[in-house]
Structures are given as C-alpha cells and as structure tokens.
Amino acid sequence: MPATGMYDLIRANKRNSWLLVIVLCLILAAVAGAGGAYFGGNDPLPSMLVFGMIGLGIAMIGGLTSYFMGAEMIMAVSRAHLADEADQRQLHNVLEELCIASGLPKPKLYIIEDSAPNAFACGRDPQHSAVAVTRGLMDKLSRNELQGVLAHELAHIQNYDILFATMIGILVGSIALLCDMLLRSMRWGVGGRRRSSDERSGGGQAQALLLVVALVLMILAPLFAQILQLAVSRQREYLADTSGAKMTRDPESLARALEKIAADPEPLEAANRGTQHLYIVNPLKGLSETQSWFATHPPLRERIARLRALT
C-alpha cells in the first residue's frame, strides 16, 4: 500500500534514500573489484584490496574537506552575505519562530542579492548550519509563504539532508575518479605483460572476459552513479516538503511559494550546475518540471499535489 500520511512519507523517503546509498556503495565495490581482478592476474585479491583502499581514501579526504569547510565554500560560490538582524528583522523573526517550534538551533542566515526568488540550506549538522535566501524571495513572497520556504530549508537541516547529500557526492566522485584511473592504466598498457603470461598459461580467455567486464563497469558506473545521486536529491526534496509542512502545519503556503518561485521568469545568476541541487526549486530555468533521470528535483506539479493532499 502506498504511503499517504505525513509520517508514512517521511519514513518511506528515508528508507528509499538509504537504499540508494547502499547501491552506490555496491557500485564502488564492483568497480574496484573488477579493476583489481583485471590487473591482479592469477592472484586478484591483493589488487582488489589496493584499489578498494584507494577509492575509500579519496572518499575520506573529500569527506573531511566537505564536512569542515563545505558550508563556507558554498556560500562563497553563491556570493551570499550574512543578513543583518537590524535590517532584516522580519526574516530573522520568521526563522526564530520556526526554530522555537522545531527545537532546532538557529542557523546562520545569509542573503543572495538576486531578484530571482529561491533559497537553500547547507551545513553538516543543526549546530553548524546555514540558510540562504535571495532578495527576490523576500520581496515577492508573503510572510506565510516565506515561512513555508524557510521551514522546508530547516527540514533539510533537521533531517541531515545536507550531510547526506555530501555522502552521496563523495561516493559518486570516488566512483568517477576510480574509473578514470583504471581506464588510464589500461590505455597505458599497465598489466599487459601479465596478460601475455596468462595467455601462455591458458588464461587468455578468462583475462579477456575480465577486461570486457571491467571496461563496461568503468564506462557505465559513473553515469549510473550520477543518476542515483540525483534520485537521492529528488527523494530528499519530497521529504523536506513533508517535514516543512509538518513544522508549520500549513502545507498550502509552501505550495503557493513553490508556484511563485517556479513561475518567476528571472534566472538566478549565482547558481550553477554544481549548486543547482541545493535550491528549493531548480534555479536553472526550464529544468524544474523535467522528469528525466538527470533531474535534480521532482516535478513541481507532483510536489504541489502532494502538499495539497496533506491538507
């Protein structure tokens, strides 16, 4: 039976997202194993372990960088500045009310000086988090609609979505980097002498089969991993919509806010393909209603319909 209630949707989205993380880990293991088996010859286990450790080491370095410096880097790239409490009293008041209602510590509040309405959240946990809104969001939305958007972003923080997205990104990057390393090694002929020896010992056909399997995995794994990464992003948007509606008890205001943000014709100049998945609505115009595997967000009509079904 499909999940229809608010809490059912939250549980279902969390479960589906973790399943996708497991699949990405299996892809990483499969790529490393295929490369290790190919280069390992008659004794593939040591090479499989080495390649696996290389992939995990890259993931660890990227993870530490993103964990401790991710929020500052994202705000700098987005050209955001801290919102002054005296000048932006209403914005701070709305955020403080939501934090009191949800029991969350107040995140740092940033403003992006852009007339296109949009917002995003980042940070590794509720104690080290930040929310950014555009000038256009404050000018074009009502107070209740602004509250719905901020509740959506706080839900991302509350559900550890940003840290979760970082984990996914690290896995996808590790897969892509490992595949590139293996393909370059094959192009340079690493392991060719071992393959010749194997052929003389009658293992040529098995080695050729491993080559085909490894090549297929190295070509398709990064593409498949990116598709899964974007699928996770879409799942987390549904979860944040539901959690934000739970926080405000007003799903309709968030639904109206999504409609206004999507209908606004102005492009968000501070956004790019590296940060588009963070925003509440895809800031790259023309992509917010796509239903392809490469979409960063669910179709807006589906999100709005789910919100209004909760009312």
C-alpha positions as a printed NumPy array, in Angstrom:
array([[  0.   ,   0.   ,   0.   ],
       [  1.488,   3.411,  -0.951],
       [  2.394,   5.826,   1.821],
       [ -0.134,   8.661,   2.087],
       [  0.192,  10.141,   5.584],
       [  2.844,  12.682,   6.538],
       [  4.79 ,  10.341,   8.806],
       [  4.462,   7.476,   6.306],
       [  6.008,   9.689,   3.613],
       [  8.897,  10.658,   5.892],
       [  9.652,   7.016,   6.716],
       [  9.371,   5.933,   3.078],
       [ 11.669,   8.693,   1.783],
       [ 14.314,   7.973,   4.431],
       [ 14.218,   4.26 ,   3.652],
       [ 14.46 ,   4.788,  -0.115],
       [ 17.355,   7.247,   0.256],
       [ 19.406,   4.852,   2.382],
       [ 18.759,   2.079,  -0.125],
       [ 20.234,   4.297,  -2.835],
       [ 23.339,   4.917,  -0.72 ],
       [ 23.799,   1.159,  -0.349],
       [ 23.506,   0.731,  -4.118],
       [ 26.19 ,   3.393,  -4.674],
       [ 28.498,   1.596,  -2.24 ],
       [ 27.925,  -1.65 ,  -4.14 ],
       [ 28.768,   0.093,  -7.422],
       [ 32.012,   1.429,  -5.938],
       [ 32.903,  -2.039,  -4.669],
       [ 32.074,  -3.612,  -8.047],
       [ 34.253,  -1.147,  -9.975],
       [ 37.182,  -1.606,  -7.582],
       [ 36.756,  -5.378,  -7.676],
       [ 36.633,  -5.5  , -11.464],
       [ 39.753,  -3.387, -11.783],
       [ 41.59 ,  -5.408,  -9.153],
       [ 40.593,  -8.698, -10.748],
       [ 41.752,  -7.497, -14.158],
       [ 45.128,  -6.195, -13.025],
       [ 45.651,  -8.943, -10.462],
       [ 46.045, -11.751, -12.976],
       [ 46.07 , -15.184, -11.348],
       [ 46.103, -13.665,  -7.845],
       [ 43.5  , -10.858,  -7.994],
       [ 42.746, -10.475,  -4.283],
       [ 45.694,  -8.153,  -3.354],
       [ 44.95 ,  -5.814,  -6.26 ],
       [ 41.246,  -5.765,  -5.413],
       [ 42.086,  -4.683,  -1.86 ],
       [ 44.515,  -1.984,  -3.053],
       [ 42.012,  -0.469,  -5.464],
       [ 39.308,  -0.541,  -2.811],
       [ 41.533,   1.258,  -0.32 ],
       [ 42.426,   3.913,  -2.901],
       [ 38.749,   4.612,  -3.541],
       [ 37.934,   4.792,   0.154],
       [ 40.934,   7.042,   0.81 ],
       [ 39.801,   9.519,  -1.837],
       [ 36.299,   9.461,  -0.36 ],
       [ 37.702,  10.128,   3.124],
       [ 39.749,  13.151,   2.018],
       [ 36.83 ,  14.632,   0.102],
       [ 34.515,  13.939,   3.009],
       [ 36.7  ,  15.705,   5.563],
       [ 37.026,  18.756,   3.32 ],
       [ 33.298,  18.943,   2.708],
       [ 32.485,  18.244,   6.357],
       [ 34.545,  21.072,   7.819],
       [ 34.517,  23.664,   5.018],
       [ 31.537,  22.807,   2.833],
       [ 29.103,  25.49 ,   4.043],
       [ 31.62 ,  28.346,   3.766],
       [ 32.662,  27.245,   0.288],
       [ 29.057,  27.033,  -0.924],
       [ 28.175,  30.48 ,   0.455],
       [ 31.257,  31.999,  -1.164],
       [ 30.447,  30.441,  -4.532],
       [ 26.845,  31.686,  -4.223],
       [ 28.019,  35.237,  -3.39 ],
       [ 25.939,  35.254,  -0.195],
       [ 26.46 ,  37.623,   2.752],
       [ 25.224,  37.478,   6.332],
       [ 21.783,  39.002,   6.926],
       [ 21.981,  41.89 ,   9.362],
       [ 19.45 ,  41.444,  12.187],
       [ 18.576,  45.148,  12.354],
       [ 17.954,  45.481,   8.617],
       [ 16.216,  42.101,   8.133],
       [ 14.157,  41.882,  11.309],
       [ 11.153,  40.102,   9.756],
       [ 13.335,  37.46 ,   8.11 ],
       [ 15.113,  36.757,  11.391],
       [ 11.801,  36.706,  13.292],
       [ 10.3  ,  34.105,  10.953],
       [ 13.375,  31.916,  11.228],
       [ 13.474,  32.235,  15.017],
       [  9.782,  31.276,  15.316],
       [ 10.376,  28.147,  13.255],
       [ 13.452,  27.219,  15.268],
       [ 11.491,  27.522,  18.503],
       [  8.67 ,  25.409,  17.077],
       [ 11.027,  22.721,  15.782],
       [ 13.53 ,  22.772,  18.663],
       [ 16.432,  23.492,  16.309],
       [ 19.268,  25.929,  16.995],
       [ 19.079,  28.995,  14.801],
       [ 21.277,  28.593,  11.699],
       [ 23.319,  31.402,  10.227],
       [ 21.177,  33.453,   7.856],
       [ 22.536,  34.679,   4.509],
       [ 21.167,  36.803,   1.685],
       [ 21.966,  36.468,  -2.004],
       [ 21.499,  39.803,  -3.771],
       [ 19.497,  38.465,  -6.706],
       [ 15.944,  39.302,  -7.775],
       [ 15.068,  35.68 ,  -8.609],
       [ 13.203,  34.04 ,  -5.683],
       [ 14.909,  30.958,  -4.267],
       [ 16.591,  29.541,  -1.141],
       [ 18.818,  26.714,   0.078],
       [ 20.349,  25.292,   3.26 ],
       [ 23.779,  23.852,   3.916],
       [ 25.901,  22.614,   6.809],
       [ 26.966,  19.363,   8.389],
       [ 24.508,  19.289,  11.309],
       [ 21.962,  21.542,  13.084],
       [ 24.719,  23.116,  15.205],
       [ 26.788,  24.032,  12.112],
       [ 24.195,  25.031,   9.539],
       [ 23.234,  27.996,   7.369],
       [ 20.262,  29.114,   5.294],
       [ 20.48 ,  31.445,   2.306],
       [ 17.57 ,  33.282,   0.7  ],
       [ 17.574,  35.603,  -2.281],
       [ 16.446,  39.2  ,  -2.203],
       [ 13.734,  38.253,  -4.668],
       [ 12.313,  35.656,  -2.279],
       [ 11.845,  38.275,   0.449],
       [ 10.319,  40.801,  -1.967],
       [  7.927,  38.514,  -3.853],
       [  6.541,  36.14 ,  -1.207],
       [  4.092,  36.803,   1.594],
       [  5.12 ,  36.209,   5.199],
       [  3.337,  32.829,   5.33 ],
       [  4.912,  31.744,   2.053],
       [  8.343,  32.839,   3.267],
       [  7.722,  30.838,   6.428],
       [  6.902,  27.776,   4.324],
       [ 10.159,  28.095,   2.367],
       [ 12.267,  28.549,   5.498],
       [ 10.515,  25.573,   7.11 ],
       [ 11.463,  23.488,   4.057],
       [ 15.104,  24.514,   4.453],
       [ 15.082,  23.866,   8.199],
       [ 13.649,  20.429,   7.435],
       [ 16.725,  19.741,   5.288],
       [ 18.871,  20.612,   8.3  ],
       [ 16.705,  18.679,  10.745],
       [ 16.791,  15.556,   8.566],
       [ 20.577,  15.864,   7.98 ],
       [ 19.911,  16.108,   4.248],
       [ 22.947,  18.281,   3.521],
       [ 25.36 ,  15.877,   5.196],
       [ 23.539,  13.039,   3.482],
       [ 23.936,  14.717,   0.074],
       [ 27.642,  15.17 ,   0.81 ],
       [ 27.994,  11.438,   1.456],
       [ 26.332,  10.712,  -1.877],
       [ 28.538,  13.208,  -3.684],
       [ 31.685,  11.676,  -2.217],
       [ 30.661,   8.2  ,  -3.378],
       [ 29.824,   9.424,  -6.875],
       [ 33.113,  11.318,  -7.091],
       [ 35.049,   8.286,  -5.868],
       [ 33.428,   6.102,  -8.495],
       [ 34.21 ,   8.577, -11.286],
       [ 37.827,   9.058, -10.158],
       [ 38.472,   5.346,  -9.739],
       [ 37.016,   4.605, -13.176],
       [ 39.203,   7.293, -14.723],
       [ 42.33 ,   5.887, -13.04 ],
       [ 41.588,   2.363, -14.234],
       [ 40.815,   3.433, -17.802],
       [ 44.039,   5.439, -17.983],
       [ 46.014,   2.475, -16.695],
       [ 44.512,   0.251, -19.372],
       [ 45.241,   2.843, -22.048],
       [ 48.883,   2.993, -20.951],
       [ 49.141,  -0.781, -21.136],
       [ 49.621,  -1.455, -17.42 ],
       [ 49.221,  -5.176, -16.842],
       [ 49.928,  -6.092, -20.465],
       [ 52.94 ,  -8.217, -19.64 ],
       [ 50.931, -10.154, -17.069],
       [ 48.192, -10.733, -19.595],
       [ 50.68 , -12.141, -22.079],
       [ 51.96 , -14.536, -19.438],
       [ 48.411, -15.554, -18.618],
       [ 47.71 , -16.229, -22.287],
       [ 50.716, -18.566, -22.481],
       [ 49.373, -20.408, -19.449],
       [ 45.914, -20.796, -20.996],
       [ 44.198, -17.964, -19.104],
       [ 43.781, -15.631, -22.08 ],
       [ 40.051, -16.111, -22.479],
       [ 39.342, -15.501, -18.789],
       [ 41.543, -12.405, -18.808],
       [ 39.787, -11.088, -21.924],
       [ 36.413, -11.587, -20.231],
       [ 37.614,  -9.668, -17.175],
       [ 38.774,  -6.875, -19.484],
       [ 35.323,  -6.596, -21.07 ],
       [ 33.557,  -6.624, -17.696],
       [ 35.943,  -4.036, -16.26 ],
       [ 35.586,  -1.747, -19.27 ],
       [ 31.787,  -1.9  , -19.184],
       [ 31.722,  -1.113, -15.47 ],
       [ 34.204,   1.754, -15.804],
       [ 32.211,   3.361, -18.601],
       [ 28.709,   2.899, -17.196],
       [ 29.329,   3.14 , -13.437],
       [ 29.866,   6.957, -13.272],
       [ 26.739,   7.578, -15.347],
       [ 24.641,   5.194, -13.274],
       [ 26.034,   6.641, -10.039],
       [ 25.106,  10.173, -11.099],
       [ 21.574,   9.044, -11.918],
       [ 21.288,   7.543,  -8.429],
       [ 22.739,  10.698,  -6.856],
       [ 20.056,  12.817,  -8.484],
       [ 17.416,  10.289,  -7.483],
       [ 18.508,  10.757,  -3.857],
       [ 18.238,  14.537,  -4.291],
       [ 14.676,  14.161,  -5.562],
       [ 13.731,  11.903,  -2.655],
       [ 15.074,  14.396,  -0.135],
       [ 13.   ,  17.225,  -1.66 ],
       [  9.822,  15.242,  -1.095],
       [ 10.925,  14.589,   2.478],
       [ 11.735,  18.26 ,   3.143],
       [  8.369,  19.347,   1.707],
       [  6.57 ,  16.959,   4.038],
       [  8.7  ,  17.82 ,   7.073],
       [  8.327,  21.559,   6.421],
       [  4.558,  21.212,   6.201],
       [  4.624,  19.31 ,   9.486],
       [  6.636,  22.137,  11.068],
       [  4.248,  24.944,  10.05 ],
       [  1.003,  22.94 ,   9.884],
       [  0.365,  24.928,   6.689],
       [  1.172,  22.91 ,   3.542],
       [ -0.783,  25.346,   1.353],
       [  1.607,  28.254,   1.979],
       [  4.586,  26.18 ,   0.843],
       [  2.624,  25.002,  -2.2  ],
       [  1.858,  28.619,  -3.172],
       [  5.505,  29.572,  -2.617],
       [  6.674,  26.792,  -4.948],
       [  4.233,  28.017,  -7.604],
       [  5.508,  31.594,  -7.357],
       [  9.18 ,  30.579,  -7.435],
       [  8.648,  28.356, -10.469],
       [  6.595,  30.987, -12.319],
       [  9.181,  33.738, -11.853],
       [ 10.957,  34.288, -15.208],
       [ 14.215,  35.728, -13.858],
       [ 17.281,  33.434, -13.827],
       [ 19.349,  33.101, -10.658],
       [ 22.796,  34.235, -11.75 ],
       [ 24.551,  32.997,  -8.587],
       [ 23.523,  29.382,  -9.256],
       [ 25.342,  26.853, -11.411],
       [ 25.172,  23.148, -12.194],
       [ 27.3  ,  22.37 ,  -9.158],
       [ 24.875,  24.025,  -6.722],
       [ 21.527,  23.676,  -8.51 ],
       [ 20.503,  20.62 ,  -6.472],
       [ 20.685,  22.6  ,  -3.202],
       [ 17.911,  25.081,  -4.024],
       [ 14.268,  24.551,  -3.148],
       [ 13.419,  24.857,  -6.871],
       [ 15.951,  24.269,  -9.628],
       [ 17.295,  27.774, -10.37 ],
       [ 18.29 ,  26.899, -13.941],
       [ 15.165,  27.814, -15.839],
       [ 13.471,  25.134, -17.894],
       [ 14.632,  22.271, -15.659],
       [ 12.154,  22.493, -12.771],
       [  9.468,  20.435, -14.495],
       [ 11.612,  17.777, -16.141],
       [ 11.001,  14.157, -15.231],
       [ 14.211,  12.689, -16.618],
       [ 16.682,  10.567, -14.677],
       [ 19.049,  13.559, -14.658],
       [ 16.576,  15.956, -12.978],
       [ 17.795,  17.366,  -9.66 ],
       [ 14.264,  17.969,  -8.321],
       [ 10.937,  16.159,  -8.573],
       [  8.367,  17.703, -10.933],
       [  6.858,  20.741,  -9.24 ],
       [  3.328,  19.701, -10.069],
       [  3.874,  16.455,  -8.198],
       [  5.381,  18.246,  -5.188],
       [  2.499,  20.721,  -5.046],
       [ -0.073,  17.962,  -5.438],
       [  1.468,  16.01 ,  -2.544],
       [  1.459,  19.093,  -0.329],
       [ -2.166,  19.872,  -1.07 ],
       [ -3.087,  16.251,  -0.445],
       [ -1.729,  16.689,   3.102],
       [ -4.208,  19.493,   3.751]])
